[in-house]
Amino acid sequence: MSRDWFPTKARFLSSGRARQTPLAIWVQGRWLEVRLLGEELVAPLEGPGHLRRYRLEDRGGRRWELRQDQEGWLCRGLH
């Protein structure tokens, strides 16, 4: 599995507290259901504000990192 970042799509469950929880990520032409392991806000290298980063695990036990980018979402496998 590549550890390089790649553009992806993500499906979220939204709660009433204006927080989002990832439910699935688009990897190699299909949706992978995931569960949330951790979440953090990080400062971007350029520009103001904060971007979200999630640590996820799919049903097969593979771990993923999903991060917000200026134009959408990026993903990479962690192991």
N, CA and C of each residue as an Amber inpcrd file, in Angstrom:
protein
   237
   0.8390000  -1.1720000   0.0000000   0.0000000   0.0000000   0.0000000
   0.8870000   1.2390000   0.0000000   0.5670000   2.1840000  -0.8300000
   1.3510000   3.4000000  -0.9370000   1.1170000   4.3180000   0.2580000
   2.1820000   4.9590000   0.6960000   2.0690000   5.9480000   1.7630000
   1.9920000   7.3570000   1.2000000   1.8720000   7.4690000  -0.1250000
   1.7570000   8.7710000  -0.7770000   0.3170000   9.2780000  -0.6600000
   0.1710000  10.5790000  -0.5570000  -1.1550000  11.2000000  -0.5170000
  -1.8030000  11.1260000  -1.8910000  -3.1090000  10.8640000  -1.9360000
  -3.8570000  10.8840000  -3.1840000  -5.2020000  11.5710000  -2.9520000
  -5.7220000  12.2640000  -3.9900000  -7.0240000  12.9070000  -3.8480000
  -8.1110000  11.8530000  -3.6760000  -9.1070000  12.1610000  -2.8580000
 -10.1800000  11.2080000  -2.6160000 -11.4820000  11.9370000  -2.3270000
 -12.5400000  11.1640000  -2.2010000 -13.8330000  11.6670000  -1.7480000
 -14.1050000  11.0140000  -0.3970000 -14.9280000  11.6590000   0.3960000
 -15.2740000  11.1050000   1.7020000 -16.7570000  11.3170000   1.9710000
 -17.3550000  10.3350000   2.6330000 -18.7480000  10.4390000   3.0920000
 -18.7160000  10.6510000   4.5980000 -19.5960000  11.5190000   5.0730000
 -19.6010000  11.8830000   6.4820000 -20.9730000  11.7230000   7.1050000
 -20.9710000  11.4580000   8.4120000 -22.1540000  11.5250000   9.2510000
 -22.0450000  12.8430000   9.9870000 -23.0150000  13.7180000   9.8200000
 -22.9890000  15.0080000  10.5000000 -23.8200000  14.9340000  11.7630000
 -23.3140000  15.5660000  12.8080000 -24.0620000  15.6090000  14.0660000
 -24.5390000  17.0260000  14.3170000 -25.3650000  17.1820000  15.3090000
 -25.9180000  18.4850000  15.6420000 -24.9040000  19.4560000  16.2020000
 -23.7240000  18.9840000  16.5620000 -22.6990000  19.8530000  17.1280000
 -21.7770000  20.4180000  16.0470000 -22.2000000  20.3930000  14.8010000
 -21.4250000  20.8970000  13.6690000 -20.1030000  20.1500000  13.5080000
 -20.0630000  18.9200000  13.9320000 -18.8800000  18.0780000  13.7360000
 -19.2320000  17.0150000  12.7120000 -18.2330000  16.5540000  12.0110000
 -18.4430000  15.5220000  11.0160000 -17.6200000  14.2980000  11.3790000
 -18.1930000  13.1380000  11.1180000 -17.4950000  11.8820000  11.3450000
 -17.4210000  11.1330000  10.0180000 -16.2080000  10.8110000   9.5310000
 -16.0940000  10.0650000   8.2720000 -16.7140000   8.6710000   8.3910000
 -17.4930000   8.2910000   7.3900000 -18.1000000   6.9540000   7.3250000
 -17.4570000   6.0860000   6.2570000 -16.9690000   6.7260000   5.1710000
 -16.3800000   5.9750000   4.0590000 -15.4350000   6.8780000   3.2790000
 -14.4200000   6.2510000   2.6730000 -13.4920000   6.9600000   1.7930000
 -13.4300000   6.2270000   0.4560000 -13.1680000   6.9740000  -0.6050000
 -13.0980000   6.4320000  -1.9610000 -11.6630000   6.0190000  -2.2470000
 -11.4170000   4.7120000  -2.3810000 -10.0740000   4.1880000  -2.6070000
 -10.1210000   3.1670000  -3.7410000  -9.3030000   3.3660000  -4.7440000
  -9.1860000   2.4500000  -5.8750000 -10.5410000   2.0970000  -6.4920000
 -11.3510000   3.1160000  -6.7220000 -12.6100000   2.9360000  -7.4280000
 -13.7580000   2.3580000  -6.6210000 -13.6480000   2.3470000  -5.2930000
 -14.7600000   1.8400000  -4.4710000 -14.7620000   2.5250000  -3.1090000
 -15.9300000   2.4950000  -2.4640000 -16.0710000   3.0730000  -1.1360000
 -15.6230000   2.0540000  -0.0910000 -14.7850000   2.4970000   0.8350000
 -14.3810000   1.6850000   1.9810000 -15.0360000   2.2550000   3.2280000
 -15.7920000   1.4420000   3.9210000 -16.3600000   1.8960000   5.1890000
 -15.2390000   2.0040000   6.2090000 -15.2670000   3.0710000   7.0040000
 -14.2210000   3.3110000   7.9880000 -14.8310000   3.6990000   9.3290000
 -14.0000000   3.5380000  10.3660000 -14.4110000   4.0520000  11.6820000
 -13.3560000   5.0460000  12.1310000 -13.7950000   6.0190000  12.8770000
 -12.9310000   7.1020000  13.3300000 -12.0900000   6.6520000  14.5130000
 -10.7680000   6.8260000  14.4200000  -9.8500000   6.5470000  15.5150000
  -9.4140000   7.8320000  16.2100000  -9.2990000   8.9120000  15.4510000
  -8.8640000  10.1800000  16.0210000  -9.0680000  11.3120000  15.0400000
  -9.0860000  12.5250000  15.5820000  -9.3230000  13.7150000  14.7690000
  -8.5340000  14.8710000  15.3680000  -8.0180000  15.7410000  14.5010000
  -7.3290000  16.9260000  14.9990000  -7.4410000  18.0640000  13.9940000
  -7.2760000  19.2740000  14.4880000  -7.1960000  20.4570000  13.6500000
  -5.7320000  20.8330000  13.5280000  -5.2940000  21.1020000  12.3000000
  -3.8930000  21.4720000  12.0830000  -3.8420000  22.7880000  11.3020000
  -2.8150000  23.5700000  11.5710000  -2.6170000  24.8190000  10.8490000
  -2.0210000  24.5070000   9.4820000  -2.5330000  25.1040000   8.4290000
  -1.9680000  24.8660000   7.0920000  -0.5960000  25.5230000   6.9700000
   0.2180000  25.0280000   6.0430000   1.5350000  25.6210000   5.8190000
   1.4250000  27.0460000   5.3110000   0.3800000  27.3120000   4.5450000
   0.1540000  28.6540000   4.0160000  -1.2750000  29.0710000   4.3080000
  -1.4650000  30.3050000   4.6600000  -2.7930000  30.8570000   4.8320000
  -3.3260000  30.7010000   6.2460000  -4.4130000  31.3980000   6.5160000
  -5.0160000  31.3790000   7.8500000  -5.9220000  30.1730000   8.0520000
  -6.3950000  30.0110000   9.2590000  -7.3820000  28.9780000   9.5660000
  -6.7540000  27.6610000   9.9670000  -7.6120000  26.6630000  10.0410000
  -7.1960000  25.3180000  10.4160000  -7.8420000  24.3040000   9.4760000
  -7.1860000  23.1790000   9.2890000  -7.6900000  22.0990000   8.4570000
  -7.8600000  20.8550000   9.3060000  -8.8130000  20.0160000   8.9510000
  -9.0680000  18.7840000   9.7100000  -8.2050000  17.6370000   9.2070000
  -7.8200000  16.7820000  10.1460000  -7.1000000  15.5460000   9.8180000
  -7.7150000  14.4250000  10.6530000  -7.9920000  13.2990000   9.9990000
  -8.6220000  12.1490000  10.6540000  -7.7200000  10.9280000  10.5560000
  -7.7230000  10.1110000  11.5750000  -7.1050000   8.7790000  11.5560000
  -8.2700000   7.7940000  11.5230000  -8.2250000   6.8740000  10.5480000
  -9.3490000   5.9720000  10.2850000  -8.8770000   4.5340000  10.2090000
  -9.8250000   3.6070000  10.3610000  -9.5450000   2.1860000  10.1750000
 -10.6830000   1.5780000   9.3840000 -10.3430000   0.7800000   8.3490000
 -11.3960000   0.1250000   7.5780000 -11.7280000  -1.2350000   8.1940000
 -12.6940000  -1.9260000   7.6280000 -13.1440000  -3.2150000   8.1860000
 -12.0660000  -4.2870000   8.1660000 -11.0920000  -4.1620000   7.2660000
  -9.9980000  -5.1170000   7.1820000  -8.8610000  -4.8260000   8.1470000
  -9.0010000  -3.7770000   8.9440000  -7.9730000  -3.4240000   9.9120000
  -6.8960000  -2.5060000   9.3750000  -7.0060000  -2.0960000   8.1140000
  -6.0250000  -1.1600000   7.5500000  -6.3070000   0.2440000   8.0690000
  -5.2390000   0.9700000   8.3290000  -5.3930000   2.3260000   8.8490000
  -5.0880000   3.3520000   7.7660000  -5.8340000   4.4560000   7.8450000
  -5.7650000   5.5120000   6.8490000  -5.6740000   6.8560000   7.5460000
  -5.1000000   7.8100000   6.8300000  -5.1290000   9.1970000   7.2730000
  -5.8480000   9.9950000   6.1970000  -6.8100000  10.7840000   6.6100000
  -7.5970000  11.6270000   5.7180000  -7.3830000  13.0560000   6.1700000
  -7.0010000  13.9280000   5.2370000  -6.8000000  15.3210000   5.6270000
  -7.4730000  16.2410000   4.6360000  -7.9180000  17.3380000   5.1690000
  -8.5430000  18.3700000   4.3710000  -7.4540000  19.1420000   3.6470000
  -7.7160000  19.4660000   2.3980000  -6.7990000  20.2630000   1.5880000
  -7.5730000  21.5010000   1.1450000  -6.8830000  22.4350000   0.5440000
  -7.5510000  23.6580000   0.0790000  -8.6440000  23.3390000  -0.9470000
  -8.4850000  22.2640000  -1.7170000  -9.4400000  21.9210000  -2.7690000
 -10.2880000  20.6910000  -2.4870000 -10.1250000  20.0550000  -1.3580000
 -10.9030000  18.8510000  -1.0740000 -10.2330000  17.9880000  -0.0250000
 -10.1980000  16.6700000  -0.2890000  -9.6440000  15.7190000   0.6680000
  -8.4920000  14.9370000   0.0610000  -7.4980000  14.6460000   0.8860000
  -6.3710000  13.8030000   0.5140000  -6.3280000  12.6290000   1.4880000
  -5.8440000  11.4850000   1.0120000  -5.8120000  10.2820000   1.8210000
  -4.4960000   9.5570000   1.6050000  -4.0870000   8.7730000   2.6100000
  -2.9350000   7.8750000   2.4510000  -3.0740000   6.7140000   3.4070000
  -2.5330000   5.5770000   3.0020000  -2.5090000   4.4030000   3.8610000
  -1.3960000   4.5240000   4.8670000  -1.6430000   4.0640000   6.0960000
  -0.6390000   4.1590000   7.1500000   0.1150000   2.8520000   7.3510000
  -0.4590000   1.7180000   6.9800000   0.2590000   0.4240000   7.0290000
  -0.4350000  -0.5760000   6.1680000
